[in-house]
Amino acid sequence: MADTPEDRGAFENGHEQEKRYWLDDIRNVHKIFWALVIVCALLFVSDAFLQRKSAFFFEEWFGFFGLFGFSLSFLLVLTAKELRKILKRDEDYYDR
């Protein structure tokens, strides 16, 4: 029988081992981040090869929809941070 981590169980050297997930490794987080950056960059560049009919003149600007989506999501996060200050309850709100 091989001595693998699964065979040793949840205890090793008398201490309980915390289960590690694949996103606990910072290298995997960096891989996902850079994969998303590359996909977003490729989608942004692909805008140069698309031909579309637009209702407004600014829709024809290069990368308009990508920049518009990024800026609105950024503003949504900033708005939510400010709204949290107004809606936040005390720590002991439910203990009353």
N, CA, C and O atoms as a GROMACS GRO file, in nm:
protein
  384
    1MET      N    1   0.085  -0.118   0.000
    1MET     CA    2   0.000   0.000   0.000
    1MET      C    3   0.090   0.124   0.000
    1MET      O    4   0.182   0.136   0.080
    2ALA      N    5   0.061   0.215  -0.090
    2ALA     CA    6   0.143   0.336  -0.103
    2ALA      C    7   0.107   0.436   0.005
    2ALA      O    8  -0.007   0.442   0.051
    3ASP      N    9   0.206   0.514   0.044
    3ASP     CA   10   0.185   0.616   0.145
    3ASP      C   11   0.153   0.748   0.074
    3ASP      O   12   0.242   0.830   0.052
    4THR      N   13   0.028   0.767   0.040
    4THR     CA   14  -0.016   0.888  -0.030
    4THR      C   15  -0.090   0.977   0.067
    4THR      O   16  -0.131   0.931   0.173
    5PRO      N   17  -0.109   1.105   0.033
    5PRO     CA   18  -0.184   1.194   0.123
    5PRO      C   19  -0.326   1.144   0.150
    5PRO      O   20  -0.380   1.166   0.258
    6GLU      N   21  -0.387   1.074   0.052
    6GLU     CA   22  -0.522   1.023   0.072
    6GLU      C   23  -0.521   0.912   0.177
    6GLU      O   24  -0.616   0.899   0.255
    7ASP      N   25  -0.413   0.831   0.181
    7ASP     CA   26  -0.402   0.721   0.277
    7ASP      C   27  -0.380   0.772   0.419
    7ASP      O   28  -0.424   0.708   0.514
    8ARG      N   29  -0.313   0.884   0.434
    8ARG     CA   30  -0.284   0.938   0.566
    8ARG      C   31  -0.406   1.001   0.630
    8ARG      O   32  -0.410   1.019   0.752
    9GLY      N   33  -0.505   1.035   0.551
    9GLY     CA   34  -0.626   1.095   0.606
    9GLY      C   35  -0.610   1.244   0.628
    9GLY      O   36  -0.527   1.309   0.565
   10ALA      N   37  -0.692   1.296   0.718
   10ALA     CA   38  -0.695   1.440   0.740
   10ALA      C   39  -0.588   1.484   0.840
   10ALA      O   40  -0.567   1.604   0.859
   11PHE      N   41  -0.519   1.388   0.905
   11PHE     CA   42  -0.419   1.423   1.006
   11PHE      C   43  -0.280   1.385   0.959
   11PHE      O   44  -0.259   1.277   0.903
   12GLU      N   45  -0.187   1.474   0.981
   12GLU     CA   46  -0.048   1.446   0.950
   12GLU      C   47   0.037   1.510   1.058
   12GLU      O   48   0.021   1.628   1.089
   13ASN      N   49   0.126   1.433   1.116
   13ASN     CA   50   0.212   1.479   1.226
   13ASN      C   51   0.130   1.531   1.344
   13ASN      O   52   0.172   1.624   1.413
   14GLY      N   53   0.014   1.470   1.368
   14GLY     CA   54  -0.068   1.509   1.481
   14GLY      C   55  -0.147   1.637   1.461
   14GLY      O   56  -0.216   1.680   1.553
   15HIS      N   57  -0.140   1.699   1.344
   15HIS     CA   58  -0.213   1.822   1.317
   15HIS      C   59  -0.310   1.799   1.202
   15HIS      O   60  -0.280   1.728   1.106
   16GLU      N   61  -0.424   1.861   1.213
   16GLU     CA   62  -0.522   1.849   1.106
   16GLU      C   63  -0.476   1.932   0.986
   16GLU      O   64  -0.437   2.048   1.001
   17GLN      N   65  -0.481   1.872   0.869
   17GLN     CA   66  -0.442   1.942   0.746
   17GLN      C   67  -0.563   2.012   0.687
   17GLN      O   68  -0.672   1.955   0.677
   18GLU      N   69  -0.542   2.136   0.648
   18GLU     CA   70  -0.649   2.211   0.582
   18GLU      C   71  -0.653   2.171   0.436
   18GLU      O   72  -0.550   2.161   0.370
   19LYS      N   73  -0.775   2.149   0.385
   19LYS     CA   74  -0.789   2.109   0.246
   19LYS      C   75  -0.752   2.227   0.156
   19LYS      O   76  -0.795   2.340   0.179
   20ARG      N   77  -0.672   2.200   0.056
   20ARG     CA   78  -0.628   2.305  -0.037
   20ARG      C   79  -0.699   2.286  -0.170
   20ARG      O   80  -0.712   2.174  -0.221
   21TYR      N   81  -0.745   2.394  -0.223
   21TYR     CA   82  -0.813   2.394  -0.352
   21TYR      C   83  -0.717   2.448  -0.457
   21TYR      O   84  -0.615   2.508  -0.424
   22TRP      N   85  -0.751   2.427  -0.584
   22TRP     CA   86  -0.658   2.465  -0.690
   22TRP      C   87  -0.644   2.616  -0.702
   22TRP      O   88  -0.542   2.663  -0.754
   23LEU      N   89  -0.740   2.693  -0.656
   23LEU     CA   90  -0.727   2.839  -0.660
   23LEU      C   91  -0.652   2.894  -0.539
   23LEU      O   92  -0.626   3.014  -0.531
   24ASP      N   93  -0.618   2.807  -0.444
   24ASP     CA   94  -0.535   2.850  -0.332
   24ASP      C   95  -0.391   2.875  -0.375
   24ASP      O   96  -0.317   2.947  -0.308
   25ASP      N   97  -0.352   2.815  -0.485
   25ASP     CA   98  -0.217   2.834  -0.539
   25ASP      C   99  -0.215   2.962  -0.623
   25ASP      O  100  -0.289   2.973  -0.721
   26ILE      N  101  -0.133   3.058  -0.585
   26ILE     CA  102  -0.130   3.189  -0.652
   26ILE      C  103  -0.091   3.176  -0.798
   26ILE      O  104  -0.130   3.259  -0.880
   27ARG      N  105  -0.014   3.073  -0.833
   27ARG     CA  106   0.025   3.054  -0.974
   27ARG      C  107  -0.098   3.027  -1.061
   27ARG      O  108  -0.104   3.073  -1.175
   28ASN      N  109  -0.195   2.951  -1.009
   28ASN     CA  110  -0.317   2.924  -1.085
   28ASN      C  111  -0.401   3.050  -1.102
   28ASN      O  112  -0.463   3.070  -1.206
   29VAL      N  113  -0.402   3.134  -1.001
   29VAL     CA  114  -0.476   3.261  -1.010
   29VAL      C  115  -0.412   3.350  -1.117
   29VAL      O  116  -0.483   3.414  -1.194
   30HIS      N  117  -0.280   3.353  -1.122
   30HIS     CA  118  -0.210   3.432  -1.224
   30HIS      C  119  -0.238   3.377  -1.364
   30HIS      O  120  -0.253   3.454  -1.458
   31LYS      N  121  -0.244   3.246  -1.377
   31LYS     CA  122  -0.275   3.186  -1.508
   31LYS      C  123  -0.413   3.228  -1.555
   31LYS      O  124  -0.430   3.261  -1.672
   32ILE      N  125  -0.511   3.226  -1.467
   32ILE     CA  126  -0.647   3.266  -1.503
   32ILE      C  127  -0.651   3.414  -1.539
   32ILE      O  128  -0.714   3.453  -1.637
   33PHE      N  129  -0.584   3.496  -1.459
   33PHE     CA  130  -0.581   3.640  -1.486
   33PHE      C  131  -0.524   3.669  -1.624
   33PHE      O  132  -0.583   3.744  -1.702
   34TRP      N  133  -0.409   3.609  -1.656
   34TRP     CA  134  -0.345   3.637  -1.784
   34TRP      C  135  -0.424   3.576  -1.900
   34TRP      O  136  -0.423   3.630  -2.010
   35ALA      N  137  -0.491   3.465  -1.877
   35ALA     CA  138  -0.577   3.408  -1.981
   35ALA      C  139  -0.692   3.504  -2.012
   35ALA      O  140  -0.727   3.523  -2.129
   36LEU      N  141  -0.751   3.564  -1.909
   36LEU     CA  142  -0.859   3.661  -1.931
   36LEU      C  143  -0.808   3.787  -2.000
   36LEU      O  144  -0.877   3.843  -2.085
   37VAL      N  145  -0.688   3.832  -1.966
   37VAL     CA  146  -0.630   3.949  -2.032
   37VAL      C  147  -0.610   3.921  -2.180
   37VAL      O  148  -0.640   4.005  -2.264
   38ILE      N  149  -0.559   3.803  -2.212
   38ILE     CA  150  -0.535   3.767  -2.352
   38ILE      C  151  -0.666   3.756  -2.429
   38ILE      O  152  -0.675   3.804  -2.542
   39VAL      N  153  -0.767   3.694  -2.369
   39VAL     CA  154  -0.897   3.682  -2.437
   39VAL      C  155  -0.957   3.820  -2.461
   39VAL      O  156  -1.008   3.847  -2.570
   40CYS      N  157  -0.951   3.908  -2.361
   40CYS     CA  158  -1.005   4.043  -2.378
   40CYS      C  159  -0.928   4.120  -2.485
   40CYS      O  160  -0.989   4.193  -2.563
   41ALA      N  161  -0.798   4.106  -2.489
   41ALA     CA  162  -0.718   4.174  -2.590
   41ALA      C  163  -0.751   4.122  -2.730
   41ALA      O  164  -0.762   4.200  -2.825
   42LEU      N  165  -0.768   3.991  -2.743
   42LEU     CA  166  -0.804   3.934  -2.874
   42LEU      C  167  -0.942   3.980  -2.919
   42LEU      O  168  -0.962   4.010  -3.036
   43LEU      N  169  -1.035   3.988  -2.827
   43LEU     CA  170  -1.168   4.037  -2.862
   43LEU      C  171  -1.164   4.185  -2.900
   43LEU      O  172  -1.236   4.228  -2.990
   44PHE      N  173  -1.082   4.261  -2.831
   44PHE     CA  174  -1.068   4.404  -2.862
   44PHE      C  175  -1.009   4.422  -3.002
   44PHE      O  176  -1.056   4.505  -3.079
   45VAL      N  177  -0.906   4.344  -3.035
   45VAL     CA  178  -0.841   4.353  -3.166
   45VAL      C  179  -0.934   4.302  -3.276
   45VAL      O  180  -0.930   4.352  -3.389
   46SER      N  181  -1.017   4.203  -3.244
   46SER     CA  182  -1.108   4.148  -3.346
   46SER      C  183  -1.209   4.252  -3.394
   46SER      O  184  -1.271   4.234  -3.499
   47ASP      N  185  -1.227   4.358  -3.318
   47ASP     CA  186  -1.318   4.464  -3.358
   47ASP      C  187  -1.273   4.529  -3.489
   47ASP      O  188  -1.356   4.585  -3.562
   48ALA      N  189  -1.145   4.523  -3.520
   48ALA     CA  190  -1.095   4.582  -3.644
   48ALA      C  191  -1.142   4.503  -3.766
   48ALA      O  192  -1.145   4.556  -3.877
   49PHE      N  193  -1.177   4.378  -3.747
   49PHE     CA  194  -1.214   4.292  -3.859
   49PHE      C  195  -1.364   4.274  -3.874
   49PHE      O  196  -1.409   4.206  -3.966
   50LEU      N  197  -1.442   4.334  -3.786
   50LEU     CA  198  -1.587   4.322  -3.792
   50LEU      C  199  -1.647   4.436  -3.873
   50LEU      O  200  -1.600   4.550  -3.868
   51GLN      N  201  -1.751   4.404  -3.946
   51GLN     CA  202  -1.825   4.506  -4.019
   51GLN      C  203  -1.968   4.499  -3.969
   51GLN      O  204  -2.033   4.395  -3.979
   52ARG      N  205  -2.018   4.609  -3.916
   52ARG     CA  206  -2.152   4.608  -3.862
   52ARG      C  207  -2.227   4.732  -3.904
   52ARG      O  208  -2.170   4.835  -3.939
   53LYS      N  209  -2.358   4.718  -3.900
   53LYS     CA  210  -2.443   4.834  -3.926
   53LYS      C  211  -2.471   4.900  -3.793
   53LYS      O  212  -2.507   4.832  -3.697
   54SER      N  213  -2.455   5.029  -3.785
   54SER     CA  214  -2.474   5.098  -3.658
   54SER      C  215  -2.580   5.206  -3.671
   54SER      O  216  -2.596   5.268  -3.777
   55ALA      N  217  -2.649   5.228  -3.562
   55ALA     CA  218  -2.753   5.331  -3.559
   55ALA      C  219  -2.693   5.467  -3.525
   55ALA      O  220  -2.748   5.570  -3.566
   56PHE      N  221  -2.583   5.470  -3.453
   56PHE     CA  222  -2.521   5.595  -3.411
   56PHE      C  223  -2.376   5.598  -3.458
   56PHE      O  224  -2.314   5.492  -3.473
   57PHE      N  225  -2.323   5.715  -3.481
   57PHE     CA  226  -2.188   5.728  -3.537
   57PHE      C  227  -2.080   5.676  -3.442
   57PHE      O  228  -1.979   5.622  -3.488
   58PHE      N  229  -2.102   5.691  -3.311
   58PHE     CA  230  -1.998   5.650  -3.216
   58PHE      C  231  -1.987   5.498  -3.204
   58PHE      O  232  -1.888   5.448  -3.151
   59GLU      N  233  -2.086   5.424  -3.250
   59GLU     CA  234  -2.078   5.278  -3.248
   59GLU      C  235  -1.974   5.225  -3.345
   59GLU      O  236  -1.932   5.110  -3.335
   60GLU      N  237  -1.932   5.307  -3.438
   60GLU     CA  238  -1.832   5.266  -3.537
   60GLU      C  239  -1.689   5.291  -3.490
   60GLU      O  240  -1.595   5.248  -3.556
   61TRP      N  241  -1.672   5.358  -3.377
   61TRP     CA  242  -1.537   5.381  -3.324
   61TRP      C  243  -1.473   5.248  -3.288
   61TRP      O  244  -1.540   5.156  -3.242
   62PHE      N  245  -1.342   5.241  -3.310
   62PHE     CA  246  -1.270   5.117  -3.280
   62PHE      C  247  -1.274   5.086  -3.131
   62PHE      O  248  -1.235   5.168  -3.049
   63GLY      N  249  -1.322   4.967  -3.097
   63GLY     CA  250  -1.326   4.921  -2.958
   63GLY      C  251  -1.430   4.989  -2.872
   63GLY      O  252  -1.421   4.984  -2.749
   64PHE      N  253  -1.530   5.051  -2.934
   64PHE     CA  254  -1.630   5.125  -2.857
   64PHE      C  255  -1.701   5.038  -2.755
   64PHE      O  256  -1.711   5.075  -2.638
   65PHE      N  257  -1.751   4.921  -2.797
   65PHE     CA  258  -1.831   4.839  -2.708
   65PHE      C  259  -1.747   4.780  -2.595
   65PHE      O  260  -1.797   4.765  -2.483
   66GLY      N  261  -1.624   4.746  -2.622
   66GLY     CA  262  -1.537   4.696  -2.516
   66GLY      C  263  -1.505   4.803  -2.413
   66GLY      O  264  -1.512   4.779  -2.293
   67LEU      N  265  -1.471   4.922  -2.460
   67LEU     CA  266  -1.441   5.033  -2.369
   67LEU      C  267  -1.566   5.080  -2.294
   67LEU      O  268  -1.559   5.116  -2.176
   68PHE      N  269  -1.679   5.079  -2.363
   68PHE     CA  270  -1.805   5.118  -2.300
   68PHE      C  271  -1.842   5.020  -2.189
   68PHE      O  272  -1.879   5.061  -2.080
   69GLY      N  273  -1.831   4.891  -2.217
   69GLY     CA  274  -1.862   4.789  -2.117
   69GLY      C  275  -1.769   4.794  -1.998
   69GLY      O  276  -1.812   4.782  -1.884
   70PHE      N  277  -1.639   4.813  -2.025
   70PHE     CA  278  -1.542   4.822  -1.916
   70PHE      C  279  -1.568   4.944  -1.829
   70PHE      O  280  -1.567   4.935  -1.706
   71SER      N  281  -1.592   5.058  -1.892
   71SER     CA  282  -1.611   5.181  -1.814
   71SER      C  283  -1.740   5.174  -1.732
   71SER      O  284  -1.743   5.222  -1.618
   72LEU      N  285  -1.847   5.117  -1.787
   72LEU     CA  286  -1.971   5.108  -1.710
   72LEU      C  287  -1.960   5.009  -1.596
   72LEU      O  288  -2.015   5.033  -1.489
   73SER      N  289  -1.890   4.899  -1.615
   73SER     CA  290  -1.873   4.805  -1.505
   73SER      C  291  -1.785   4.866  -1.396
   73SER      O  292  -1.807   4.842  -1.278
   74PHE      N  293  -1.686   4.944  -1.435
   74PHE     CA  294  -1.601   5.014  -1.338
   74PHE      C  295  -1.685   5.114  -1.259
   74PHE      O  296  -1.672   5.124  -1.137
   75LEU      N  297  -1.770   5.188  -1.327
   75LEU     CA  298  -1.857   5.284  -1.258
   75LEU      C  299  -1.957   5.213  -1.167
   75LEU      O  300  -1.993   5.266  -1.062
   76LEU      N  301  -2.003   5.095  -1.207
   76LEU     CA  302  -2.094   5.019  -1.125
   76LEU      C  303  -2.028   4.977  -0.993
   76LEU      O  304  -2.091   4.981  -0.888
   77VAL      N  305  -1.903   4.938  -1.000
   77VAL     CA  306  -1.830   4.900  -0.878
   77VAL      C  307  -1.812   5.022  -0.788
   77VAL      O  308  -1.832   5.012  -0.667
   78LEU      N  309  -1.774   5.135  -0.844
   78LEU     CA  310  -1.757   5.256  -0.764
   78LEU      C  311  -1.889   5.301  -0.701
   78LEU      O  312  -1.890   5.345  -0.586
   79THR      N  313  -1.997   5.291  -0.774
   79THR     CA  314  -2.129   5.327  -0.722
   79THR      C  315  -2.169   5.234  -0.608
   79THR      O  316  -2.223   5.278  -0.507
   80ALA      N  317  -2.142   5.104  -0.626
   80ALA     CA  318  -2.176   5.007  -0.522
   80ALA      C  319  -2.097   5.033  -0.394
   80ALA      O  320  -2.149   5.015  -0.284
   81LYS      N  321  -1.971   5.073  -0.408
   81LYS     CA  322  -1.890   5.103  -0.289
   81LYS      C  323  -1.949   5.221  -0.212
   81LYS      O  324  -1.952   5.219  -0.089
   82GLU      N  325  -1.994   5.322  -0.282
   82GLU     CA  326  -2.053   5.438  -0.216
   82GLU      C  327  -2.191   5.404  -0.159
   82GLU      O  328  -2.226   5.451  -0.051
   83LEU      N  329  -2.268   5.324  -0.230
   83LEU     CA  330  -2.400   5.285  -0.184
   83LEU      C  331  -2.392   5.198  -0.059
   83LEU      O  332  -2.482   5.201   0.025
   84ARG      N  333  -2.286   5.123  -0.046
   84ARG     CA  334  -2.264   5.040   0.073
   84ARG      C  335  -2.254   5.125   0.198
   84ARG      O  336  -2.301   5.085   0.304
   85LYS      N  337  -2.195   5.241   0.187
   85LYS     CA  338  -2.182   5.330   0.302
   85LYS      C  339  -2.319   5.375   0.352
   85LYS      O  340  -2.338   5.397   0.472
   86ILE      N  341  -2.413   5.389   0.261
   86ILE     CA  342  -2.547   5.434   0.298
   86ILE      C  343  -2.630   5.318   0.354
   86ILE      O  344  -2.703   5.336   0.452
   87LEU      N  345  -2.619   5.200   0.294
   87LEU     CA  346  -2.705   5.087   0.329
   87LEU      C  347  -2.648   4.995   0.436
   87LEU      O  348  -2.718   4.906   0.484
   88LYS      N  349  -2.522   5.014   0.475
   88LYS     CA  350  -2.457   4.924   0.569
   88LYS      C  351  -2.525   4.930   0.706
   88LYS      O  352  -2.560   5.037   0.756
   89ARG      N  353  -2.542   4.810   0.766
   89ARG     CA  354  -2.602   4.801   0.899
   89ARG      C  355  -2.493   4.779   1.002
   89ARG      O  356  -2.381   4.740   0.969
   90ASP      N  357  -2.528   4.803   1.127
   90ASP     CA  358  -2.434   4.779   1.236
   90ASP      C  359  -2.405   4.630   1.249
   90ASP      O  360  -2.483   4.546   1.203
   91GLU      N  361  -2.292   4.598   1.313
   91GLU     CA  362  -2.254   4.458   1.331
   91GLU      C  363  -2.356   4.381   1.414
   91GLU      O  364  -2.383   4.264   1.386
   92ASP      N  365  -2.412   4.445   1.513
   92ASP     CA  366  -2.506   4.376   1.603
   92ASP      C  367  -2.652   4.399   1.564
   92ASP      O  368  -2.740   4.389   1.649
   93TYR      N  369  -2.678   4.428   1.438
   93TYR     CA  370  -2.814   4.459   1.392
   93TYR      C  371  -2.910   4.344   1.423
   93TYR      O  372  -3.021   4.369   1.470
   94TYR      N  373  -2.870   4.220   1.398
   94TYR     CA  374  -2.958   4.106   1.416
   94TYR      C  375  -2.958   4.055   1.560
   94TYR      O  376  -3.040   3.969   1.594
   95ASP      N  377  -2.871   4.105   1.644
   95ASP     CA  378  -2.866   4.062   1.783
   95ASP      C  379  -2.966   4.137   1.871
   95ASP      O  380  -2.985   4.101   1.988
   96ARG      N  381  -3.028   4.237   1.820
   96ARG     CA  382  -3.121   4.318   1.899
   96ARG      C  383  -3.248   4.245   1.927
   96ARG      O  384  -3.338   4.299   1.992
   0.00000   0.00000   0.00000
